Amino acid sequence: MKIAVPTRGNFVDDHFGHCEMYTVFTIGENKTIEKAEILPSPQGCGCKSNIASVLKEMGVSVLLAGNMGNGALNVLNSQGIQVLRGCSGDVLQVVNTYLKGFILDSGIGCHQHENHEAGNSEGHLCGSH
């Protein structure tokens, strides 16, 4: 099993589509981390990039995210990647917490995408940090 985490520094990046990189963890049969790899983030918004297909090709089946818009969520789900939103903190701790069964999807998405795509003049605020 492989788990991906949008990362900035060593922390879960709160914005999937504009993260610095993705940390991809290979999980062993006994639910321990065997390996961590760094995947540079492609340019552009996550829902319009090829990141979902790249993650699928790497064997990723779970993505632990801070936040993302519905476009990115739908693209990842269409590639068979389960997304759990609302994660924060150190990426290693987040993955270990997930492996213990303590992380559930917050169900809260980033609504700035929908506002921006609908012509909202405020722009794409959630990618500005």
C-alpha positions as CSV (number, residue, x, y, z in Angstrom):
1,M,0.0,0.0,0.0
2,K,1.2,3.5,-0.7
3,I,0.0,6.7,0.9
4,A,0.7,10.2,-0.5
5,V,0.7,13.5,1.5
6,P,0.8,17.0,0.0
7,T,3.9,18.4,1.8
8,R,5.5,21.8,2.5
9,G,8.7,21.3,4.7
10,N,7.8,18.3,6.8
11,F,4.2,19.3,7.3
12,V,0.9,18.6,5.5
13,D,0.4,21.4,3.1
14,D,-3.1,22.8,3.5
15,H,-3.6,23.2,-0.2
16,F,-3.2,20.1,-2.3
17,G,-2.9,21.8,-5.7
18,H,-0.1,24.2,-4.7
19,C,2.0,22.1,-2.4
20,E,5.8,22.1,-2.5
21,M,6.0,18.3,-3.1
22,Y,4.2,15.0,-2.3
23,T,5.7,12.6,0.2
24,V,4.8,9.0,-0.8
25,F,5.0,6.4,1.9
26,T,5.3,2.7,1.2
27,I,3.4,0.7,3.9
28,G,4.4,-2.8,4.8
29,E,2.0,-5.7,5.7
30,N,2.3,-4.9,9.4
31,K,1.1,-1.3,8.9
32,T,4.6,0.2,9.3
33,I,6.3,2.7,7.0
34,E,9.0,0.9,5.0
35,K,10.0,3.8,2.7
36,A,9.3,7.4,2.0
37,E,9.9,9.1,-1.4
38,I,9.6,12.7,-2.5
39,L,7.6,13.5,-5.7
40,P,8.0,17.2,-6.9
41,S,4.7,19.0,-7.4
42,P,3.7,19.8,-11.0
43,Q,3.1,23.3,-11.9
44,G,-0.5,24.5,-11.9
45,C,-3.7,23.7,-10.0
46,G,-3.9,20.1,-8.8
47,C,-7.2,19.3,-10.6
48,K,-5.7,20.4,-13.9
49,S,-2.3,18.8,-13.6
50,N,-1.5,15.1,-14.2
51,I,-0.7,14.5,-10.5
52,A,-3.6,12.1,-10.0
53,S,-2.5,9.8,-12.8
54,V,1.2,10.0,-11.7
55,L,0.2,9.0,-8.1
56,K,-1.9,6.1,-9.4
57,E,1.0,4.9,-11.6
58,M,3.2,4.9,-8.4
59,G,0.6,2.7,-6.7
60,V,-0.9,5.3,-4.4
61,S,-4.3,4.3,-3.0
62,V,-4.7,6.9,-0.2
63,L,-4.0,10.6,-0.1
64,L,-4.0,12.4,3.3
65,A,-4.7,16.0,2.6
66,G,-5.2,19.3,4.4
67,N,-7.7,20.7,1.9
68,M,-8.6,20.7,-1.7
69,G,-11.4,21.7,-4.1
70,N,-14.0,19.3,-5.5
71,G,-12.3,19.3,-8.9
72,A,-9.1,17.7,-7.4
73,L,-11.2,15.4,-5.2
74,N,-13.1,14.1,-8.2
75,V,-10.0,13.6,-10.3
76,L,-8.2,11.7,-7.5
77,N,-11.3,9.6,-6.8
78,S,-11.7,8.8,-10.5
79,Q,-8.1,7.3,-10.4
80,G,-9.1,5.1,-7.5
81,I,-7.4,7.2,-4.8
82,Q,-9.2,7.5,-1.5
83,V,-8.9,11.1,-0.2
84,L,-9.0,12.0,3.5
85,R,-9.2,15.8,4.0
86,G,-8.7,17.8,7.2
87,C,-5.2,16.5,8.0
88,S,-2.5,18.8,9.5
89,G,0.8,18.6,11.2
90,D,4.0,16.5,10.7
91,V,3.6,14.2,7.7
92,L,5.1,11.2,9.5
93,Q,2.8,11.6,12.5
94,V,-0.2,12.0,10.2
95,V,0.6,8.8,8.4
96,N,1.1,6.9,11.6
97,T,-2.1,8.2,13.0
98,Y,-3.9,7.1,9.8
99,L,-2.4,3.6,10.1
100,K,-3.7,3.3,13.7
101,G,-7.2,4.1,12.3
102,F,-7.7,7.5,13.8
103,I,-8.1,9.7,10.7
104,L,-11.4,10.2,9.0
105,D,-12.3,12.6,6.1
106,S,-13.4,16.0,7.4
107,G,-15.8,16.3,4.4
108,I,-14.8,19.9,4.1
109,G,-13.5,21.1,0.8
110,C,-11.8,24.3,-0.4
111,H,-14.7,26.5,-1.7
112,Q,-12.4,29.2,-3.1
113,H,-12.1,27.1,-6.3
114,E,-15.8,27.1,-6.9
115,N,-16.0,30.8,-6.3
116,H,-13.1,31.6,-8.6
117,E,-14.4,29.3,-11.3
118,A,-17.8,31.0,-11.1
119,G,-16.2,34.3,-11.8
120,N,-15.6,35.6,-8.3
121,S,-13.4,38.6,-8.5
122,E,-11.7,37.9,-5.2
123,G,-9.5,35.3,-6.9
124,H,-7.9,32.1,-5.7
125,L,-7.3,32.8,-2.1
126,C,-6.7,29.3,-0.8
127,G,-3.5,29.0,-2.8
128,S,-2.0,32.2,-1.5
129,H,-0.2,30.9,1.6
